[in-house]
Amino acid sequence: MEEATVVIVGGGPGGLAVSACLSEKCISHIILEKEDCSVSLWRKNAYDRVNLHLASEFCSLPLMPHPPSAPTFLSKADFLQYIDTYIARFNINPLYSRFVESAKYDQVGNKWRVEAKNTQEDKVEVYVAKFLVIATGENSEGYIPNVPGLGSFEGEIVHSKYYKSGSKYESKEVLVVGCGNSGMEIAYDLQDFGARTSIVIRNPVHVLTKELVHQGMSALKHLSVDVVDTMVTFLADTEYGDLSKYGIYRPKKGPFYLKGVIGRSPVIDVGTIAKIKDGAIKDYKYVLNDEGMPKNEFPNHWKGDYGLYCTGLSKRGLFGVKMDAEVIVNDINQTLKLH
């Protein structure tokens, strides 16, 4: 049995950020990561052409901003290099291949008891801590809905989590379900490699360039959300025109309002819209509803009872990870000072 003040479940950006902040305040902690590496989604599951769509100034983790020489929009390689430097600078040492099977709070001892399977040695380990931080992230598991007829479909079914490149799909017919950032970018990649690509656009979406998002986020430092949304949607209209003829409808609320209230990001166009307009990527079908977005409790999402926390679940990307880590560690630190 191993004991620390804090146990962190997950070695992605959220877990690493909390670890760095805890180390700065000399608070003992342990990171349990089920994979054999940190930020496994980026190292193992990110498709080849992926880049950060937000400017680097909004994508740093606590205590280590990107240098002025960093590219505005980081590539996958740039981001992983940043992560590796972050791990080295703050001497972060996750325990890998630890799959957490249970976490129970002992109200008598006022501590968490966490049981984790060491998958390399095939044994169960026990960790005890006053605080527990859940940092498994919002994109850790891929979900494929049980669509009627899917079981008898004879073609290949691939979740975006496992998609790497369109090179293997040349001359094949491919349907991309979903028009979020992953869906739009994968559709572009598939068509670029010669696949006959269609895309399902189910919900209203805002389509912006990454430059427009950068301008909008910068403007939010000085202007209200309503003003920024009006400005950005006007510029998007100038850039793309009316997209409704292609089955792409804009939500009633603005892009930054929706991001702040329910965590729904705008689609960052990497060239997909031009391919849809010229017919290279076809709109398969779409179903409209009022908003097409689930409700998400905010801003009190990060704290639970009995020293339980979660990070990386605010649907605000790395910027949200940074904020979560800071408020969680400050809360832990304040609690420790009171006892």
Salt bridges, closest charged atoms under 4 A:
GLU3 OE2 - LYS111 NZ 2.19
GLU35 OE1 - LYS44 NZ 3.22
ASP36 OD1 - LYS44 NZ 2.79
GLU57 OE2 - HIS214 NE2 2.76
GLU57 OE1 - LYS221 NZ 3.29
ASP84 OD1 - ARG43 NH2 2.64
GLU115 OE2 - ARG113 NE 3.59
GLU121 OE1 - LYS123 NZ 3.13
ASP122 OD1 - LYS117 NZ 3.14
GLU125 OE1 - ARG98 NE 2.89
GLU141 OE2 - LYS34 NZ 2.69
GLU156 OE2 - LYS168 NZ 3.39
GLU173 OE2 - ARG196 NH2 3.78
GLU185 OE1 - HIS53 NE2 3.06
ASP189 OD1 - ARG49 NH1 2.71
ASP192 OD2 - ARG49 NH1 3.86
ASP192 OD1 - LYS275 NZ 3.70
ASP237 OD1 - ARG250 NH2 2.38
ASP324 OD1 - HIS301 NE2 2.96
GLU326 OE2 - LYS322 NZ 3.04
ASP331 OD2 - LYS303 NZ 3.07
